[in-house]
Amino acid sequence: ADIISTVEFNHTGELLATGDKGGRVVIFQREQESKNQPHRRGEYNVYSTFQSHEPEFDYLKSLEIEEKINKIRWLPQQNAAYFLLSTNDKTVKLWKVSERDKRPEGYNLKDEDGRLRDPSMITMLRVPVLRPMDLMVEATPRRVFANAHTYHINSISVNSDYETYMSADDLRINLWNFEITNQSFNIVDIKPANMEELTEVITAAEFHPHHCNTFVYSSSKGTIRLCDMRTSALCDRHAKFFEEPEDPSNRSFFSEIISSISDVKFSHSGRYIMTRDYLTVKVWDL
């Protein structure tokens, strides 16, 4: 259960979130550097731990849905609280992580001795006051996005408009609005009419860092497709296609296995794409 399955820094590098096979998310915070201890610059300490997913059972398919965290994605910080998305094979959750170091006291319900007061005897109301308390970090689930994926979710990516995000499984990619949990839009569907004709699956997907209409997804065949959501509601045609031509002299039984892309990322500028397969990391120029 303690085996880490995913790690993700937030946008400033101040926090590092890890997800494990037991469905837990552990957030680490970077130590503040001091002149006396410069060697502690890269040290991270536990900031918060919470149970993100629990094991479930799909009664229709008689399958157990394990709690393992597949991906974590941070949302850009807008206020004092932090928000992150975490997903297992079927369900995406939006979490709010916030700090509390004060507690309200004096709700006019109890007297000085702690006994409950009779409401009919209360003649004067006092404004509650905030008292300091030990720092407490709490994680609360704000949204649960479920029942939209038939296959296992392998990727989630937050859009640059910060209103939407996408989740990808083996054959489909769905677009979600953060405010709507019971409906998503299918933007990519590569499932063939006959499953015996299936030749490739989606392995990863990522939104462009600046253009909210553009995203990229990779496949088990080693191909990368760049799609534009402005062209059509269902992106069954790609805007750009990237593939390394196969050398016939090096072809072997394992060629297709090792060419399968396991992750894809945009550079911060959005001009380059990085892909990782079993043996190499490739940089592609858009």
C-alpha positions as CSV (number, residue, x, y, z in Angstrom):
1,A,0.0,0.0,0.0
2,D,3.0,2.3,0.6
3,I,4.3,1.9,-2.9
4,I,4.2,5.3,-4.6
5,S,2.3,5.3,-7.9
6,T,2.5,9.0,-8.9
7,V,4.3,12.3,-7.9
8,E,3.6,15.9,-8.9
9,F,5.0,19.3,-7.9
10,N,2.7,22.3,-7.7
11,H,3.4,25.3,-9.9
12,T,5.8,27.0,-7.6
13,G,7.7,23.8,-6.5
14,E,6.8,24.6,-2.9
15,L,4.7,21.5,-2.5
16,L,5.1,17.9,-3.7
17,A,2.1,15.5,-3.8
18,T,2.6,11.8,-4.0
19,G,-0.1,9.1,-4.5
20,D,0.3,5.5,-3.5
21,K,-1.3,2.1,-4.1
22,G,-3.3,2.4,-0.9
23,G,-5.3,5.4,-2.3
24,R,-3.5,7.9,0.0
25,V,-2.2,11.3,-1.0
26,V,0.8,12.6,0.9
27,I,1.8,16.3,0.4
28,F,5.3,17.4,1.3
29,Q,6.3,21.1,1.8
30,R,9.7,22.5,1.1
31,E,11.8,23.6,4.1
32,Q,12.4,27.3,4.2
33,E,16.1,27.9,3.5
34,S,18.2,29.7,6.1
35,K,21.7,31.2,5.9
36,N,22.7,29.0,8.8
37,Q,21.6,25.7,7.1
38,P,22.1,26.1,3.4
39,H,22.3,22.3,3.0
40,R,18.5,22.0,3.8
41,R,17.5,23.7,0.6
42,G,16.1,20.7,-1.1
43,E,14.5,19.2,2.0
44,Y,10.7,18.4,2.1
45,N,8.7,17.6,5.1
46,V,5.2,16.1,5.4
47,Y,2.6,18.8,5.2
48,S,-0.7,16.8,4.9
49,T,-1.8,13.2,4.5
50,F,-5.3,12.1,3.5
51,Q,-7.2,9.1,2.1
52,S,-8.2,10.1,-1.4
53,H,-9.8,6.9,-2.8
54,E,-11.2,3.7,-1.2
55,P,-11.5,0.3,-2.9
56,E,-14.8,-0.2,-4.7
57,F,-16.7,-3.0,-6.5
58,D,-18.3,-2.8,-9.9
59,Y,-21.3,-5.0,-9.4
60,L,-22.3,-4.9,-13.1
61,K,-19.0,-6.2,-14.3
62,S,-18.0,-8.1,-11.1
63,L,-14.7,-6.2,-11.0
64,E,-12.9,-4.7,-8.0
65,I,-11.8,-1.1,-8.6
66,E,-8.6,-0.7,-6.7
67,E,-7.8,2.5,-4.8
68,K,-4.4,3.1,-6.3
69,I,-3.8,6.8,-7.3
70,N,-3.0,6.9,-11.0
71,K,-2.4,10.7,-11.4
72,I,-2.4,13.9,-9.4
73,R,-2.7,17.4,-11.0
74,W,-2.4,20.7,-9.2
75,L,-4.6,23.7,-10.0
76,P,-2.9,27.1,-10.0
77,Q,-3.3,28.8,-6.6
78,Q,-5.9,31.6,-6.5
79,N,-6.1,32.2,-2.8
80,A,-4.6,30.8,0.5
81,A,-6.0,27.3,-0.2
82,Y,-4.5,24.7,-2.6
83,F,-6.6,22.6,-5.0
84,L,-5.6,19.4,-6.7
85,L,-7.2,16.6,-8.8
86,S,-6.5,13.0,-8.0
87,T,-7.8,9.9,-9.9
88,N,-7.9,6.1,-9.6
89,D,-9.0,3.9,-12.4
90,K,-12.6,5.2,-12.5
91,T,-13.2,8.3,-10.4
92,V,-11.6,11.8,-10.4
93,K,-11.8,13.9,-7.2
94,L,-11.2,17.6,-6.6
95,W,-9.6,18.3,-3.2
96,K,-9.2,21.5,-1.3
97,V,-6.2,21.7,1.1
98,S,-6.3,24.6,3.5
99,E,-4.7,25.7,6.8
100,R,-6.5,26.7,10.0
101,D,-4.8,28.4,13.0
102,K,-7.8,30.1,14.5
103,R,-11.0,28.8,16.0
104,P,-14.2,30.8,16.8
105,E,-15.3,31.0,20.4
106,G,-18.4,32.3,22.2
107,Y,-21.5,31.4,20.2
108,N,-23.7,32.6,23.2
109,L,-24.9,29.0,23.7
110,K,-22.9,28.3,26.9
111,D,-22.2,30.3,30.0
112,E,-18.7,30.8,31.6
113,D,-18.9,27.4,33.3
114,G,-19.6,25.6,30.0
115,R,-23.2,24.8,30.8
116,L,-25.8,25.3,28.0
117,R,-27.9,28.4,28.4
118,D,-31.6,28.6,28.2
119,P,-32.4,30.6,25.0
120,S,-35.3,32.3,26.7
121,M,-33.0,33.7,29.4
122,I,-30.5,35.2,27.0
123,T,-30.8,39.0,27.2
124,M,-27.5,40.0,25.6
125,L,-25.6,38.7,22.6
126,R,-21.8,38.9,22.2
127,V,-19.9,38.7,19.0
128,P,-17.9,35.4,18.7
129,V,-14.1,35.9,18.8
130,L,-11.3,34.1,17.0
131,R,-8.8,32.4,19.3
132,P,-5.4,31.1,18.1
133,M,-4.9,27.4,17.9
134,D,-2.3,24.9,16.7
135,L,-1.9,24.9,12.9
136,M,-4.1,22.3,11.3
137,V,-4.0,21.3,7.6
138,E,-7.2,19.8,6.4
139,A,-8.2,18.3,3.0
140,T,-11.8,18.4,2.0
141,P,-13.3,16.8,-1.2
142,R,-15.1,19.5,-3.2
143,R,-16.1,17.5,-6.3
144,V,-16.4,13.9,-7.3
145,F,-16.4,13.1,-11.0
146,A,-17.5,9.5,-11.6
147,N,-19.3,7.1,-13.9
148,A,-17.8,8.4,-17.2
149,H,-15.1,5.9,-18.0
150,T,-15.6,2.3,-19.2
151,Y,-11.8,1.7,-19.2
152,H,-9.0,2.6,-16.8
153,I,-8.1,6.3,-16.5
154,N,-4.5,6.9,-17.4
155,S,-4.3,10.7,-17.6
156,I,-5.8,13.9,-16.3
157,S,-4.9,17.4,-17.4
158,V,-6.1,20.9,-16.3
159,N,-6.9,23.3,-19.1
160,S,-5.3,26.8,-19.3
161,D,-8.8,28.3,-18.9
162,Y,-8.9,26.8,-15.4
163,E,-12.6,26.0,-15.9
164,T,-12.2,22.6,-17.5
165,Y,-10.0,19.6,-17.5
166,M,-9.8,16.3,-19.4
167,S,-9.5,12.7,-18.4
168,A,-8.3,10.0,-20.7
169,D,-8.7,6.2,-20.6
170,D,-7.5,3.5,-23.1
171,L,-10.0,4.4,-25.8
172,R,-11.7,7.8,-24.9
173,I,-10.9,11.3,-23.7
174,N,-13.6,13.3,-21.8
175,L,-13.8,17.0,-21.2
176,W,-15.2,18.1,-17.8
177,N,-16.2,21.4,-16.3
178,F,-15.1,21.8,-12.7
179,E,-18.6,22.9,-11.6
180,I,-20.5,20.0,-13.3
181,T,-19.9,16.5,-11.9
182,N,-22.7,14.6,-13.6
183,Q,-21.9,15.3,-17.2
184,S,-18.8,15.3,-19.4
185,F,-18.2,15.7,-23.2
186,N,-16.5,13.0,-25.2
187,I,-13.8,14.7,-27.3
188,V,-11.9,11.6,-28.6
189,D,-13.2,8.1,-29.2
190,I,-11.0,5.6,-30.9
191,K,-13.1,2.5,-30.0
192,P,-13.7,0.5,-33.2
193,A,-17.1,-1.0,-34.0
194,N,-15.5,-4.4,-33.7
195,M,-13.1,-4.7,-30.8
196,E,-11.2,-7.4,-32.7
197,E,-10.0,-4.6,-35.1
198,L,-8.4,-2.7,-32.2
199,T,-4.8,-1.9,-33.0
200,E,-3.8,0.8,-30.5
201,V,-4.9,2.5,-27.2
202,I,-4.5,5.9,-25.8
203,T,-1.6,6.0,-23.3
204,A,-1.4,9.7,-22.2
205,A,-3.1,13.1,-22.9
206,E,-2.2,16.7,-22.0
207,F,-3.6,20.2,-22.6
208,H,-1.5,23.0,-24.2
209,P,-0.2,25.3,-21.5
210,H,-1.5,28.5,-23.2
211,H,-4.1,27.6,-25.9
212,C,-7.2,26.2,-24.2
213,N,-8.5,24.7,-27.5
214,T,-5.4,22.5,-28.2
215,F,-4.4,19.2,-26.7
216,V,-2.2,16.2,-27.5
217,Y,-2.5,12.5,-26.9
218,S,-0.2,9.6,-27.5
219,S,-0.8,6.0,-28.3
220,S,0.7,2.5,-27.8
221,K,2.0,2.6,-31.4
222,G,4.3,5.4,-30.6
223,T,2.3,8.1,-32.4
224,I,1.3,11.6,-31.2
225,R,-1.8,13.4,-32.3
226,L,-2.3,17.2,-31.8
227,C,-6.0,18.1,-31.8
228,D,-7.9,21.4,-32.1
229,M,-11.3,21.5,-30.4
230,R,-12.4,24.4,-32.6
231,T,-12.6,22.2,-35.6
232,S,-15.3,19.8,-34.4
233,A,-17.0,18.6,-31.2
234,L,-15.5,15.1,-31.6
235,C,-11.8,15.4,-32.5
236,D,-11.7,12.3,-34.7
237,R,-9.3,14.1,-37.0
238,H,-6.0,15.5,-35.8
239,A,-4.5,18.8,-36.7
240,K,-0.9,17.4,-36.6
241,F,0.5,13.9,-36.5
242,F,4.0,13.0,-35.1
243,E,5.7,9.6,-35.6
244,E,9.2,8.4,-35.9
245,P,9.6,6.4,-39.1
246,E,10.5,2.8,-38.3
247,D,13.8,1.5,-39.6
248,P,12.9,-1.9,-41.4
249,S,16.4,-3.2,-40.7
250,N,15.9,-2.8,-36.9
251,R,12.4,-4.3,-36.8
252,S,11.9,-7.1,-34.3
253,F,9.1,-8.8,-32.4
254,F,9.6,-6.2,-29.6
255,S,9.6,-3.1,-31.8
256,E,5.9,-2.2,-31.2
257,I,6.2,-2.9,-27.5
258,I,9.2,-0.6,-26.9
259,S,7.8,2.2,-29.1
260,S,4.7,2.5,-26.9
261,I,4.6,6.0,-25.4
262,S,4.1,6.0,-21.7
263,D,3.8,9.8,-21.1
264,V,3.6,13.1,-23.0
265,K,4.2,16.6,-21.8
266,F,4.3,20.1,-23.3
267,S,7.2,22.4,-22.6
268,H,6.3,25.6,-20.6
269,S,6.5,27.7,-23.8
270,G,4.1,25.3,-25.6
271,R,6.4,25.0,-28.6
272,Y,7.8,21.6,-27.8
273,I,6.4,18.2,-26.8
274,M,8.3,15.7,-24.8
275,T,7.5,12.0,-25.1
276,R,8.8,9.0,-23.2
277,D,8.9,5.4,-24.4
278,Y,10.6,2.4,-22.9
279,L,14.1,3.3,-24.1
280,T,14.1,7.0,-25.1
281,V,12.9,10.5,-24.3
282,K,12.1,12.4,-27.5
283,V,11.6,16.2,-28.0
284,W,9.3,17.2,-30.8
285,D,9.1,20.7,-32.3
286,L,5.5,21.8,-33.1
